[in-house]
Amino acid sequence: MEPSLSARMTQGALVLLEELARQGRRIVVAESCTGGLLAGSLTQPPGASEFVAGGFVTYSNAMKVRLLDVPSVLLDLRGAVSSEVAAAMAEGAVAVAPDADIAVSITGIAGPGGGSAEKPVGLVWFAVAVKQQLTRTVSVVFSGDRDSIRTQAVIHAQTLVIEALQAG
């Protein structure tokens, strides 16, 4: 029997924290559609404060601009759910977190409404920013209800960070 999404999210957090510990690194997260679910998963295990600097829940565009320095023109031109905004969110988070050297961002459409032909419900953009390295972005279209999409997005973000850390 395959583990539930919730169990996979918990396991992903543990693996990510172990990798951060192994490398002596700290992470900061910038979330939109997941509304803090990623930060919550990473801060659940005891001792997480050694490896998690914090997080930003920037649900509105105004918060993305104010807290993460996402250019408002970028939001106007590309929309919040885009590669460019995901990258700007991650880069902004790692830039303002004084004790983090890696950031991950999540921005997407969790539904049930808000989708379009160009940007369907379930579309989520991710970015991983590591200081002194190029930022990587990727998108996935998840299926399921709102809770499932949000949980799948967190699991995917955890995996992306683990892969980035292991790639060096």
C-alpha positions, 0 to 999 in steps of 0.5 A, spaced: 500 500 500 502 506 497 503 511 503 498 517 503 500 524 501 500 526 508 505 521 510 509 522 504 509 530 505 512 528 513 517 523 510 519 528 505 520 533 510 525 529 514 529 527 508 530 534 506 532 536 514 537 530 514 540 533 507 540 540 510 543 537 516 548 533 513 551 539 509 550 544 514 545 549 510 539 553 512 533 554 508 527 559 507 521 558 503 516 563 499 509 560 498 503 562 495 498 557 493 500 552 499 499 558 504 505 555 509 504 548 508 511 547 506 514 551 512 509 547 517 511 541 514 519 543 515 518 545 522 514 539 525 520 535 527 524 537 533 530 540 532 528 543 525 530 550 527 537 549 526 536 548 519 529 552 517 531 560 517 523 561 516 518 562 511 514 567 507 506 566 505 505 571 500 498 570 498 497 576 494 501 580 489 502 586 494 505 581 499 510 578 493 512 585 492 513 588 499 516 582 502 520 579 497 521 584 492 518 581 486 517 587 481 510 589 480 511 590 472 513 582 472 506 580 476 503 585 471 506 582 465 507 574 466 502 573 472 503 571 479 503 563 476 509 564 472 516 561 472 519 569 472 515 570 479 517 563 482 524 565 481 523 572 483 520 569 489 525 564 491 531 569 489 527 575 494 527 570 500 534 568 500 536 575 499 532 577 505 533 571 510 540 573 513 542 566 515 539 562 509 543 560 503 537 556 499 530 558 498 524 554 494 518 558 492 511 555 490 506 559 486 500 556 483 492 555 482 490 550 487 483 551 485 477 549 485 476 556 481 481 561 478 484 556 472 484 558 465 486 554 458 493 557 459 493 556 466 489 551 469 487 549 476 493 544 478 498 548 475 504 550 480 511 553 478 517 552 483 523 555 484 530 553 487 535 559 489 541 557 492 546 563 493 551 564 488 548 559 483 543 560 477 535 559 480 532 553 477 524 553 475 520 548 473 512 547 473 507 541 474 500 540 473 497 536 479 490 533 479 485 532 484 482 537 489 485 543 493 488 539 498 491 534 494 494 539 489 497 543 495 500 537 498 502 534 492 506 541 491 509 541 498 512 534 496 514 536 489 518 542 492 521 538 498 524 533 492 526 539 488 530 542 494 533 535 496 535 534 488 538 541 488 542 540 495 545 533 492 547 536 486 551 541 489 
